[in-house]
């Protein structure tokens, strides 16, 4: 069996694993409801804003923290979005683990030190 056959075998297994199935179903629920899509997009924009502030200034502004907390409270009352965020997180952990396993198997460091 060649590597491409194994990759297809893995892909077939992956598409049916709980983390992927749950994330796929939660994603469908979001796509079917325009308000949920808007709310999730708004959450993403605030998360990106918070990340950018953290990277640029070393901290998140009080205003952005307040926005995140307010939106978090609203989202916690929306089961479809809460479920989506939960399954997205679980899928992200799975994906990170898979990539780490593959990276370790290849054994090639991709972060070359820069000469100064």
C-alpha distances in whole Angstrom, upper triangle without the diagonal:
4,7,8,6,7,10,11,11,13,15,16,17,19,21,22,23,27,27,26,27,31,31,30,33,35,34,35,39,40,39,41,44,46,48,45,43,46,46,43,43,47,45,42,45,47,44,44,47,47,44,46,49,48,46,49,52,50,51,51,55,57,56,53,52,55,53,50,52,53,50,48,51,51,47,47,50,47,44,42,42,42,39,37,38,37,33,33,34,31,28,29,29,26,25,26,25,21,22,24,21,18,21,22,18,19,22,24,27,28,32,34,37,40,42,46
4,6,5,7,9,10,11,13,14,16,17,18,20,22,23,27,27,25,27,30,30,29,32,34,33,34,38,38,38,40,43,44,46,43,41,44,45,41,41,45,43,40,43,45,42,41,45,45,42,43,47,45,43,46,49,48,49,49,52,55,54,51,51,53,51,48,50,52,49,47,50,50,46,47,49,46,44,41,41,41,38,36,37,36,33,32,32,30,27,28,28,25,23,25,23,20,20,22,19,16,19,20,17,16,20,21,25,25,29,30,34,37,39,43
4,5,5,6,9,10,10,12,14,15,16,18,20,21,25,24,23,25,28,27,27,30,32,31,32,35,36,35,38,40,42,43,40,38,41,42,38,38,41,40,37,39,41,38,38,41,41,38,40,43,41,40,43,45,44,45,45,49,51,51,47,47,50,48,44,47,48,45,44,47,47,43,43,46,43,41,38,38,38,35,33,34,33,30,29,29,27,24,25,25,21,20,21,20,16,16,18,16,13,16,17,14,13,17,18,21,22,25,27,31,33,36,40
4,5,5,6,8,10,10,12,14,15,16,19,20,24,23,21,23,26,26,24,28,30,29,30,33,33,32,35,38,39,41,38,36,39,40,36,36,40,38,35,38,40,37,36,40,40,38,39,42,41,39,42,45,44,45,45,48,50,50,46,46,49,46,43,46,47,44,43,46,45,41,42,44,42,39,37,36,37,34,32,32,32,29,27,28,27,23,24,25,21,19,21,21,17,17,19,17,14,17,19,16,16,19,20,23,23,27,29,32,34,37,41
4,5,5,6,9,10,11,12,14,16,17,19,22,23,21,22,26,25,24,27,30,29,29,33,34,33,35,38,40,42,39,37,40,41,37,37,41,39,37,40,42,39,38,42,42,40,41,45,43,42,45,48,46,47,47,50,52,51,48,48,50,48,45,47,48,45,43,46,46,42,42,44,42,39,36,36,37,34,32,33,32,29,28,29,27,24,25,25,22,20,22,21,18,19,21,19,16,19,21,18,18,22,23,26,26,30,32,35,38,41,44
4,5,5,6,9,10,10,12,14,16,17,20,20,19,21,24,24,23,26,28,28,29,32,33,32,35,37,39,41,38,36,39,39,36,36,40,38,35,38,40,37,37,40,40,37,39,43,41,40,43,46,44,45,44,48,50,50,46,45,48,46,43,45,46,43,41,44,44,40,40,43,40,37,35,35,35,32,30,31,30,26,26,27,24,21,22,22,19,18,20,18,15,16,18,15,13,16,18,15,15,19,21,24,24,27,30,33,36,39,42
4,5,5,6,9,10,10,12,15,15,19,19,17,19,22,21,20,24,26,25,26,29,30,29,32,34,36,38,35,33,36,36,32,33,36,35,32,35,37,34,33,37,37,34,36,39,38,36,40,42,41,42,41,45,47,46,42,42,45,43,40,42,43,40,38,41,41,37,38,40,37,35,32,32,32,30,27,28,27,24,23,24,22,19,20,20,17,15,17,16,13,13,16,14,12,15,17,14,15,18,19,22,22,25,28,31,34,37,40
4,5,5,6,9,10,11,13,14,18,18,16,17,21,20,19,22,25,24,24,28,29,28,30,33,34,37,34,32,35,36,32,33,36,35,32,35,37,35,34,38,38,36,37,41,40,38,41,44,43,43,43,46,48,47,43,43,45,43,40,42,43,40,39,41,41,37,38,39,37,34,31,31,32,29,27,28,27,24,23,25,23,19,21,21,18,16,19,19,15,16,19,17,15,18,20,18,18,22,23,26,25,29,31,35,37,40,43
4,5,5,6,9,10,11,13,17,17,15,17,20,20,19,22,25,24,25,28,29,29,31,34,36,38,34,33,36,37,33,34,37,36,33,37,38,36,36,39,39,37,39,42,41,40,43,46,44,44,44,47,48,48,44,44,46,44,41,42,44,41,39,41,41,37,37,39,37,34,31,32,32,29,27,28,27,23,23,25,22,19,21,21,17,17,19,18,15,17,19,17,15,19,20,18,19,22,24,27,27,30,33,36,39,42,45
4,5,5,6,9,10,11,14,14,13,15,18,18,17,20,22,22,23,26,27,27,29,32,34,36,32,31,34,34,31,31,35,33,30,34,35,32,32,36,36,33,36,39,37,36,40,42,40,41,40,43,45,45,41,41,43,41,37,39,41,38,36,38,38,34,35,37,34,31,29,29,29,26,24,25,24,20,20,21,19,16,17,17,14,13,16,14,11,13,16,13,12,16,17,15,17,20,22,24,24,27,30,33,36,39,42
4,5,5,6,9,10,14,13,11,13,16,16,15,18,20,19,20,23,24,24,26,29,31,32,29,28,31,31,28,29,32,30,28,31,33,30,30,34,34,32,34,37,36,35,38,41,39,40,39,42,43,43,39,39,41,39,36,37,39,36,34,37,36,32,33,35,32,29,27,27,27,24,22,23,23,19,18,20,18,14,16,17,14,12,16,15,12,14,17,15,14,17,19,18,19,22,23,25,24,27,30,34,36,39,42
4,5,5,7,9,13,14,11,12,16,16,15,17,20,19,20,23,24,24,26,29,31,33,30,29,32,32,29,30,33,32,30,33,35,33,33,37,37,35,37,40,39,38,41,44,42,42,41,44,46,45,41,41,43,40,37,39,40,37,35,37,37,33,33,35,32,29,27,27,28,24,23,24,23,20,20,21,19,16,18,19,16,15,18,18,15,17,20,18,17,21,22,21,22,25,27,28,28,31,34,37,40,43,46
4,6,6,7,10,11,10,11,14,15,15,17,19,20,20,23,25,25,27,29,32,33,30,29,32,32,29,30,33,32,30,33,35,32,33,36,36,34,36,39,38,37,41,43,41,41,40,43,44,44,40,40,42,40,36,38,39,36,34,36,36,32,32,34,31,28,26,26,26,23,22,23,22,18,19,20,17,14,17,17,13,14,17,16,13,16,18,16,16,20,21,19,21,24,26,28,28,30,34,37,39,43,46
4,5,5,9,9,7,9,12,12,12,15,17,17,18,21,22,22,24,27,29,30,27,26,29,29,25,27,30,28,26,29,31,28,29,32,32,30,33,36,34,34,37,39,38,37,37,40,41,40,37,36,38,36,33,34,36,32,30,33,33,29,29,31,28,26,23,23,23,20,19,20,18,15,15,16,14,11,13,14,10,10,14,13,10,13,16,15,14,18,19,19,20,23,24,26,25,28,31,34,37,40,43
4,6,9,9,6,7,10,11,9,12,14,14,15,18,19,19,21,24,26,28,25,24,27,27,24,25,28,27,25,29,30,28,28,32,32,30,33,36,35,35,38,40,39,38,37,40,41,40,36,36,38,35,32,34,35,31,30,32,31,27,28,29,27,24,21,22,22,19,17,19,18,14,15,17,14,11,14,16,12,12,16,16,14,16,19,18,18,21,23,22,23,26,27,29,28,30,34,37,39,43,45
4,7,8,7,6,10,11,10,12,15,15,16,18,20,20,22,25,27,29,25,25,29,28,25,27,30,28,27,31,32,30,31,34,34,32,35,38,37,37,40,42,40,40,39,41,42,42,38,37,39,36,33,34,35,32,30,32,32,28,28,29,26,23,21,22,22,18,17,20,18,14,16,17,15,12,16,16,13,14,18,17,15,18,21,20,20,23,24,24,25,28,30,31,31,33,36,39,42,45,48
4,6,6,6,9,10,11,12,14,15,17,19,20,21,23,25,28,29,25,25,28,28,24,26,29,27,26,30,31,28,29,33,32,31,33,36,35,35,38,40,38,37,36,39,40,40,36,35,37,35,31,32,34,31,28,30,30,26,26,28,25,22,20,21,20,17,16,18,16,12,14,15,12,10,13,13,10,12,15,14,13,16,18,17,18,21,22,22,24,27,28,29,29,31,35,37,40,44,46
4,5,5,6,8,10,10,12,14,15,17,18,20,21,23,26,27,23,23,26,25,22,25,27,25,24,28,29,26,28,31,31,29,32,35,33,34,37,39,37,36,35,37,38,37,34,33,34,32,29,30,31,28,25,27,27,23,23,24,22,19,17,18,17,14,14,15,13,10,12,13,10,9,13,13,10,13,16,15,15,18,20,19,20,23,24,24,27,29,30,31,31,32,36,39,41,45,47
4,6,5,6,9,10,11,12,14,16,17,18,20,22,24,25,21,21,24,23,20,22,24,22,21,25,25,23,24,28,27,26,29,31,30,30,33,35,33,32,31,34,34,34,31,29,31,29,26,27,28,25,23,25,25,21,21,23,21,18,16,16,15,12,11,12,10,7,8,9,6,5,9,9,7,10,13,13,13,15,17,17,19,21,22,23,25,27,28,28,28,29,33,35,38,41,43
4,6,5,6,9,10,10,12,14,15,16,18,21,23,24,20,20,23,22,19,21,24,22,21,24,26,23,24,28,27,26,29,31,30,30,34,36,34,33,32,35,35,35,31,31,32,30,27,28,29,26,24,26,26,22,22,24,21,19,16,16,16,13,12,13,12,8,9,11,9,6,10,11,9,10,13,14,13,15,18,18,18,21,23,23,24,27,28,28,27,29,33,36,38,41,43
4,6,5,6,9,10,11,13,14,15,17,19,22,23,20,20,23,23,20,22,25,23,22,26,27,25,26,30,30,29,31,34,33,33,37,38,37,36,34,37,37,36,33,32,33,31,28,29,30,27,25,26,26,22,22,23,20,17,15,16,16,13,12,14,13,9,11,13,11,10,13,15,12,14,17,17,16,19,21,21,22,25,26,26,28,30,31,32,31,33,37,39,41,45,47
4,5,5,6,8,10,11,13,14,16,17,20,21,17,18,21,20,17,20,22,20,20,24,25,23,25,28,27,27,30,32,31,32,35,36,35,34,32,34,34,34,30,29,30,28,25,26,26,23,21,23,22,18,18,20,17,14,12,13,13,9,9,11,10,6,9,11,9,9,12,14,13,14,17,18,18,20,22,22,23,26,27,28,30,32,33,33,32,33,37,40,42,45,47
4,5,5,6,9,10,11,12,14,16,18,19,15,15,18,18,14,17,19,17,17,20,22,20,21,24,24,23,26,29,28,29,32,33,32,31,29,31,32,31,27,27,28,26,23,24,25,21,19,22,21,17,17,19,16,14,11,11,12,9,7,9,9,5,6,9,8,7,10,12,11,12,15,16,16,18,21,21,22,24,26,27,28,30,31,31,30,31,35,37,39,42,44
4,6,5,6,9,10,11,13,15,17,19,15,15,18,18,15,17,20,19,18,22,23,22,23,26,27,26,28,31,30,31,34,36,35,34,31,34,34,33,30,29,30,28,25,26,27,23,22,24,23,19,20,21,18,15,12,13,14,11,9,12,12,9,9,13,12,10,13,15,14,14,17,19,18,20,22,23,23,25,28,28,29,32,32,32,31,32,36,39,40,44,46
4,5,5,6,9,10,11,13,16,17,14,14,18,18,15,18,21,20,19,23,24,23,25,28,28,27,30,32,32,33,36,37,36,35,33,35,35,34,30,30,30,28,25,26,26,23,22,23,21,18,18,19,16,13,10,12,13,10,9,12,12,9,11,14,13,12,15,18,17,17,20,22,21,23,26,26,27,29,31,31,33,35,36,36,34,36,39,42,44,47,49
4,5,5,7,9,10,11,14,15,11,12,15,14,12,15,17,16,16,20,21,20,22,25,25,25,27,29,29,30,33,34,33,32,29,31,31,30,27,26,27,24,22,22,22,19,18,19,18,14,15,16,12,10,7,8,9,6,5,9,9,7,9,12,12,11,14,16,16,17,20,21,21,23,25,26,27,29,31,32,33,35,36,35,34,35,39,41,42,46,47
4,5,5,6,9,10,12,14,10,10,13,13,11,13,16,15,14,18,20,18,20,23,23,23,25,28,28,29,31,33,32,31,29,30,31,29,26,26,27,24,21,23,23,19,18,20,18,15,17,17,14,12,9,9,11,9,6,9,11,9,9,12,13,12,14,17,17,17,19,21,21,22,25,26,26,28,31,31,32,34,34,34,32,33,37,39,41,44,46
4,5,5,6,9,12,13,11,10,14,15,13,15,18,18,17,20,22,22,23,26,27,27,29,31,32,32,35,36,36,34,32,33,34,32,29,29,29,26,24,26,25,21,21,22,20,17,19,19,15,13,10,11,14,11,9,13,14,12,12,16,17,15,17,20,20,20,23,25,24,25,28,29,29,31,33,34,35,37,37,37,35,37,40,43,44,48,49
4,6,5,7,10,11,8,9,13,13,12,14,17,16,17,20,22,21,23,26,26,27,29,31,31,33,35,36,36,34,31,32,32,30,28,28,27,24,22,23,23,19,19,20,17,14,16,15,12,10,7,9,11,10,8,12,14,12,13,16,17,16,19,21,21,22,24,26,26,27,30,31,32,33,36,36,37,40,40,39,38,39,42,44,46,49,51
4,5,6,8,9,6,6,9,10,8,11,13,13,14,16,18,18,20,22,23,23,26,28,28,29,32,33,33,31,28,29,29,27,24,25,24,21,20,21,20,16,16,18,15,12,15,15,11,10,7,7,10,10,8,11,13,12,12,15,17,16,18,21,21,21,23,26,26,27,29,31,31,32,35,36,37,39,39,38,36,37,40,42,43,47,48
4,6,7,9,8,6,10,11,10,11,14,15,15,17,20,20,21,23,25,25,27,29,30,31,33,34,34,33,30,31,31,29,26,27,27,24,22,24,23,19,20,21,18,16,18,18,14,14,10,11,14,13,11,14,16,15,14,18,19,18,19,23,23,22,25,27,27,27,30,32,32,33,36,37,37,39,39,38,36,37,41,43,44,47,48
4,7,9,8,8,11,13,13,14,17,18,18,20,22,23,24,26,28,28,30,32,33,34,36,38,38,36,33,34,34,31,29,29,29,25,24,26,24,21,21,22,19,17,19,18,14,14,11,12,15,14,13,16,18,17,17,21,22,21,22,25,25,25,28,30,30,31,34,35,35,36,39,40,40,42,42,42,40,41,44,46,47,51,52
4,6,5,6,9,10,11,12,14,15,17,19,20,21,23,24,26,27,29,30,32,33,35,36,36,34,31,31,31,29,26,27,26,23,22,23,21,18,19,19,16,14,17,15,12,13,10,10,14,14,13,15,18,18,18,21,22,22,23,26,27,27,29,31,31,32,35,36,36,38,40,41,42,44,44,43,41,42,45,47,48,51,52
4,5,5,6,9,10,11,12,14,15,17,19,20,21,23,24,26,27,29,30,31,33,34,35,33,29,30,29,27,24,26,25,21,21,22,20,17,18,19,16,15,18,17,13,15,12,12,16,16,15,17,20,20,19,22,24,23,24,28,28,28,30,33,33,33,36,38,37,38,41,42,43,45,44,43,41,41,44,46,47,50,51
4,5,5,6,9,10,10,12,14,15,17,18,20,21,23,24,26,27,29,30,31,32,33,31,27,27,27,24,22,23,21,18,18,19,17,14,15,16,12,12,15,14,11,13,11,10,14,15,14,16,19,19,19,21,24,24,24,27,29,28,30,33,33,34,36,38,38,39,42,43,44,45,45,44,41,41,45,46,47,50,51
4,5,5,6,8,10,10,12,14,15,16,18,20,21,22,24,26,27,28,30,31,31,29,26,26,26,23,21,21,21,17,16,18,16,12,13,14,11,9,12,12,8,10,8,7,10,12,10,12,15,15,15,18,20,20,21,24,25,25,27,29,30,30,33,35,35,36,38,40,40,42,42,41,38,39,42,44,44,48,49
4,5,5,6,9,10,10,12,14,15,16,18,20,21,22,24,26,27,28,30,30,28,25,26,26,23,21,22,21,18,17,19,17,14,15,17,14,12,15,15,12,13,10,9,13,13,11,12,16,16,15,18,20,19,20,23,24,23,25,28,28,29,31,33,33,34,37,38,38,40,39,38,36,36,40,41,42,46,46
4,6,5,6,9,10,11,12,14,15,16,18,20,21,23,24,26,27,28,29,27,23,23,24,21,18,20,19,15,15,17,15,12,14,16,13,12,15,15,13,15,13,11,14,16,14,14,18,19,17,19,22,22,22,25,27,26,27,30,31,31,33,36,36,36,39,40,41,42,41,40,37,37,40,42,42,46,46
4,5,5,6,9,10,11,12,14,15,17,18,20,21,23,24,26,27,27,24,21,21,21,18,16,17,16,13,12,14,12,9,10,12,9,8,12,12,10,12,11,8,11,14,12,12,15,17,15,17,20,21,21,23,25,25,26,29,30,30,32,35,35,35,38,40,40,41,41,39,37,37,40,41,42,45,45
4,5,5,6,9,10,10,12,14,15,16,18,20,21,22,24,25,25,23,20,21,21,19,16,17,17,14,12,14,13,10,11,13,11,9,12,13,11,12,10,7,10,12,9,9,13,14,12,14,17,17,17,20,22,21,22,25,26,26,28,31,31,32,34,36,36,38,37,36,33,33,37,38,39,42,43
4,5,5,6,9,10,10,12,14,15,16,18,20,21,22,24,24,23,19,20,21,19,16,17,17,14,13,16,15,11,13,16,14,12,15,17,14,16,14,11,14,15,12,12,16,16,14,16,19,19,18,21,23,22,23,26,27,27,29,31,31,32,34,36,36,38,36,35,32,32,35,37,37,41,41
4,5,5,6,9,10,11,12,14,15,17,18,20,21,22,23,21,17,17,18,15,12,14,14,10,10,13,12,9,11,13,12,11,14,16,14,16,15,12,14,17,14,13,17,18,16,18,21,21,20,23,25,24,25,28,29,29,31,34,34,34,36,39,39,40,38,37,34,34,37,38,38,41,41
4,5,5,6,9,10,11,12,14,15,16,18,20,21,21,18,15,16,16,14,11,12,12,9,8,10,10,7,8,11,10,9,12,14,13,15,14,10,11,14,12,10,14,16,14,14,18,18,17,20,23,22,22,25,27,26,28,31,32,31,34,36,36,37,36,35,32,32,35,36,36,40,40
4,5,5,6,8,10,10,12,14,15,16,18,20,20,18,15,17,18,16,12,14,15,12,10,13,14,11,11,15,14,12,15,17,16,17,15,12,13,15,13,11,14,15,13,14,17,17,15,18,21,20,20,23,25,24,26,29,29,29,31,33,33,34,33,31,29,28,32,33,33,37,37
4,5,5,6,9,10,10,12,14,15,16,18,19,17,14,15,16,14,11,13,14,11,10,14,14,11,13,16,15,14,17,19,18,20,19,15,17,19,16,14,18,19,16,17,21,21,19,22,24,23,23,26,28,26,28,31,31,31,33,36,36,36,35,33,30,29,32,33,33,36,36
4,5,5,6,9,10,10,12,14,15,16,16,14,11,12,13,11,7,9,10,7,7,10,11,9,11,14,14,13,16,18,17,20,19,15,16,19,17,14,18,20,17,17,21,21,19,22,25,24,23,27,28,27,29,32,33,32,34,37,37,37,36,34,31,30,33,33,34,37,36
4,5,5,6,9,10,10,12,14,15,15,13,10,12,14,13,9,10,12,10,7,11,12,10,11,14,15,13,16,18,18,19,19,15,15,17,15,12,15,17,14,14,18,18,16,18,21,20,20,23,25,24,25,28,29,28,31,33,33,34,32,30,28,27,30,31,31,34,34
4,5,5,6,9,10,10,12,14,14,13,11,13,15,14,10,12,14,12,11,14,16,14,14,18,18,17,19,22,21,22,21,17,18,20,18,15,18,19,16,16,20,20,17,19,22,21,20,24,25,23,25,28,28,27,30,33,32,32,31,29,26,25,28,28,28,32,32
4,5,5,6,9,10,10,12,13,11,9,10,12,11,7,10,12,10,10,14,15,13,15,18,18,18,20,23,22,24,23,20,20,23,20,18,21,22,19,19,23,23,20,23,26,24,23,27,29,27,28,31,32,31,33,36,35,35,34,31,29,27,30,30,30,33,32
4,5,5,6,9,10,10,10,8,6,8,10,10,6,8,11,10,8,12,14,13,13,17,18,17,19,22,22,24,23,19,19,22,20,17,19,22,19,18,22,22,19,21,25,24,22,26,28,26,27,30,31,30,32,35,35,34,33,30,28,26,29,29,29,32,32
4,5,5,6,9,10,10,9,8,11,13,14,10,11,14,13,12,15,17,16,16,19,20,19,21,24,24,25,24,20,20,22,20,17,19,21,18,17,20,21,17,19,22,21,19,23,25,23,24,27,28,26,28,31,31,31,29,27,24,23,25,25,26,29,28
4,5,5,6,8,9,9,8,11,14,14,11,13,16,15,14,17,19,18,19,22,23,22,24,27,26,28,27,23,24,26,23,20,23,24,21,20,24,24,20,22,25,24,22,26,27,25,26,29,30,28,30,33,33,32,30,27,25,23,25,25,25,28,27
4,5,5,6,7,6,5,7,11,11,9,11,14,13,13,16,18,18,18,22,23,22,24,27,27,29,28,25,25,27,25,22,24,26,23,22,26,26,23,24,28,26,25,28,30,28,28,32,33,31,33,36,35,35,33,30,28,25,28,27,26,29,28
4,6,6,5,4,5,9,12,13,11,11,15,15,14,16,19,19,19,22,23,23,24,27,27,29,28,25,24,26,25,21,23,25,22,20,24,25,21,22,26,25,22,25,28,26,26,30,30,28,30,33,33,32,31,28,26,23,25,25,25,27,27
4,6,6,8,9,12,15,16,14,15,18,18,17,20,22,21,21,25,26,25,27,30,30,31,30,27,26,28,26,23,25,26,23,21,25,25,21,22,26,24,22,25,27,25,24,28,29,26,28,32,31,30,28,25,23,20,22,22,21,24,23
4,6,8,9,11,15,16,14,16,19,19,18,21,23,23,23,27,28,27,29,32,32,33,33,29,29,31,29,26,28,29,26,25,28,28,25,26,29,28,25,29,30,28,28,32,32,30,32,35,34,33,31,28,25,23,24,23,22,25,23
4,5,8,9,13,14,13,14,17,18,18,20,22,22,23,26,27,27,29,32,32,34,33,30,29,32,30,27,29,31,28,26,29,30,27,28,31,30,27,30,33,30,30,34,35,32,34,37,37,35,34,30,28,25,27,26,25,27,25
4,7,10,13,15,13,14,17,18,17,19,22,22,22,25,27,26,28,31,31,33,33,29,28,30,29,25,27,29,26,24,27,28,25,25,29,28,25,28,31,28,28,32,33,30,32,35,35,33,32,28,27,24,26,24,24,26,25
4,6,9,12,10,10,14,15,14,16,19,19,19,22,24,24,25,28,28,30,30,27,26,28,27,23,25,27,25,23,26,28,24,25,29,28,26,28,31,29,29,33,34,32,33,37,37,35,34,31,29,26,29,28,27,30,29
4,7,8,7,7,10,11,10,12,15,16,16,18,20,20,22,25,25,27,27,24,23,26,25,21,23,26,23,22,25,26,23,24,28,27,26,29,31,30,30,33,34,33,34,38,38,37,35,32,31,28,31,30,30,32,31
4,5,5,6,9,10,11,12,14,15,16,19,20,21,22,25,26,28,28,25,24,28,26,23,25,28,26,24,28,29,27,28,31,31,29,32,35,33,33,37,38,36,38,41,41,40,39,36,34,32,34,33,33,35,34
4,6,5,6,9,10,10,12,14,15,17,18,20,21,23,25,27,28,24,24,27,26,23,25,28,26,25,29,30,28,29,33,32,31,34,36,35,35,39,40,39,40,43,44,43,42,39,37,35,37,36,36,39,37
4,5,5,6,9,10,11,12,14,16,17,18,20,22,23,26,26,23,23,26,25,23,25,28,26,25,29,30,28,29,33,32,31,34,37,36,36,40,41,39,41,44,44,44,43,40,38,36,38,38,37,40,39
4,5,5,6,9,10,10,12,14,15,16,18,20,21,24,24,20,20,23,22,19,22,24,22,22,25,26,24,26,29,29,28,31,33,32,33,36,37,36,38,41,41,41,39,37,34,33,35,35,35,38,37
4,5,5,6,9,10,10,12,14,15,16,19,20,22,23,19,19,22,21,18,20,23,22,20,24,26,23,25,28,28,27,30,32,32,32,35,36,35,37,40,40,40,39,37,35,33,36,35,36,38,38
4,5,5,6,8,10,11,12,14,15,17,19,22,23,19,19,22,22,19,21,25,23,22,26,27,26,27,30,31,30,33,35,34,35,38,39,39,40,43,44,44,43,40,38,36,39,39,39,42,41
4,6,5,6,8,10,11,12,14,16,17,20,20,17,17,20,20,17,20,23,21,21,24,26,24,26,29,29,28,31,34,33,34,37,38,37,39,42,42,43,42,39,37,36,39,39,39,42,41
4,5,5,6,9,10,10,12,14,15,17,18,14,14,18,17,14,16,19,18,17,21,22,21,22,26,26,25,28,30,30,30,34,35,34,36,39,39,39,39,36,34,33,36,37,37,40,40
4,5,5,6,9,10,10,13,14,17,18,15,14,18,18,15,17,20,19,18,22,24,22,24,27,27,27,29,32,32,32,35,37,36,38,41,41,42,41,39,37,36,39,39,40,43,42
4,5,5,6,9,10,11,13,16,17,15,14,18,18,16,18,21,21,20,23,25,24,26,29,29,29,32,34,34,35,38,39,39,41,43,44,44,44,42,40,39,42,42,42,46,45
4,5,5,6,8,10,11,14,14,11,11,15,15,13,16,18,18,18,21,22,22,24,26,27,27,30,31,31,33,35,37,36,38,41,42,42,42,40,38,37,40,41,41,44,44
4,5,5,6,9,10,12,13,10,9,13,13,11,13,16,16,15,18,20,20,21,24,25,25,27,29,30,30,33,35,35,36,39,40,40,40,38,36,36,39,40,40,44,44
4,5,5,7,9,12,14,11,10,14,15,13,15,18,18,18,21,23,23,24,27,28,28,30,32,33,34,36,38,38,40,42,43,44,43,42,40,39,43,43,44,47,47
4,5,5,7,10,12,10,10,13,14,13,15,18,18,19,21,23,23,25,27,28,29,31,33,33,35,37,38,39,41,43,44,45,44,43,41,40,44,45,45,49,49
4,5,5,8,9,6,6,10,10,9,12,14,14,15,18,19,20,21,24,24,25,28,29,30,31,34,35,35,37,39,40,41,41,40,38,38,41,42,43,47,47
4,5,7,9,8,6,9,11,10,11,14,15,15,17,19,20,21,23,25,26,27,29,30,31,34,35,36,37,40,41,42,42,40,39,39,42,43,44,48,48
4,6,9,9,8,11,13,13,14,16,18,18,20,22,23,24,26,28,29,31,32,33,35,37,38,39,41,43,44,45,45,44,42,42,46,47,48,51,52
4,6,6,6,9,10,11,12,14,15,17,19,20,21,23,25,26,27,29,30,32,33,35,36,37,39,41,42,43,44,42,41,41,44,46,47,50,51
4,6,5,6,8,10,10,12,14,15,16,18,20,21,22,24,26,27,28,30,32,33,34,36,37,39,40,42,42,41,40,40,44,45,47,51,51
4,6,5,6,9,10,11,12,14,15,16,18,20,21,22,24,26,27,28,30,32,33,34,36,37,39,40,40,40,38,39,42,44,45,49,50
4,5,5,6,8,10,10,12,14,15,16,18,20,21,22,24,25,26,28,30,31,32,34,36,37,38,38,37,36,36,40,41,42,46,47
4,5,5,6,9,10,11,13,14,15,17,19,20,21,23,25,26,27,29,31,32,33,35,36,38,38,37,35,36,39,41,42,46,46
4,6,5,6,8,10,11,12,14,16,17,18,20,21,23,24,26,27,29,30,32,33,35,36,37,36,35,35,39,41,42,46,47
4,5,5,6,9,10,10,12,14,15,16,18,20,21,22,24,26,27,28,30,31,33,34,34,34,32,33,36,38,40,43,44
4,6,5,6,9,10,10,12,14,15,16,19,20,21,22,24,26,26,28,30,31,33,33,32,30,30,34,36,37,41,42
4,5,5,6,9,10,11,13,14,16,17,19,20,21,23,25,26,27,29,31,32,32,31,30,31,35,36,38,42,43
4,5,5,6,8,10,11,12,14,15,16,18,20,21,23,24,26,27,29,30,31,30,29,30,34,36,38,41,43
4,6,5,6,9,10,10,12,14,15,16,18,20,21,22,24,26,27,28,28,28,26,27,31,33,34,38,39
4,5,5,6,9,10,11,12,14,15,17,19,20,21,22,24,26,27,27,26,25,26,29,31,33,37,38
4,5,5,6,9,10,11,13,14,16,17,19,20,21,23,25,26,27,26,26,26,30,32,34,38,39
4,5,5,6,9,10,11,12,14,15,17,18,20,21,23,24,25,25,24,25,29,31,33,37,38
4,5,5,6,9,10,11,12,14,15,16,18,20,21,22,23,22,21,22,25,28,30,33,35
4,5,5,6,9,10,11,12,14,15,16,18,20,21,22,21,21,21,25,27,30,33,35
4,5,5,6,9,10,11,12,14,15,17,19,20,21,21,21,22,26,28,31,35,36
4,5,5,6,9,10,11,12,14,15,17,18,19,19,18,20,23,26,28,32,34
4,5,5,6,9,10,10,12,14,15,16,17,16,16,17,21,23,25,29,31
4,5,5,6,9,10,10,12,14,15,17,17,17,18,22,24,27,31,33
4,5,5,6,9,10,11,12,14,16,16,17,19,22,25,28,31,34
4,5,5,6,8,10,11,12,13,13,13,15,19,21,24,28,30
4,5,5,6,8,10,10,12,12,12,14,17,20,23,26,29
4,5,5,6,9,10,12,13,14,17,20,22,26,29,32
4,5,5,6,9,10,12,13,16,19,22,25,28,31
4,5,5,6,7,8,9,12,15,18,21,24,27
4,5,5,8,9,11,13,16,19,22,25,28
4,5,9,11,13,16,18,21,24,27,30
4,6,9,11,14,16,19,22,25,28
4,7,9,12,14,16,20,22,26
4,6,9,10,14,17,19,23
4,6,7,10,13,16,19
4,6,10,12,15,18
4,6,9,12,15
4,6,9,12
4,7,9
4,6
4
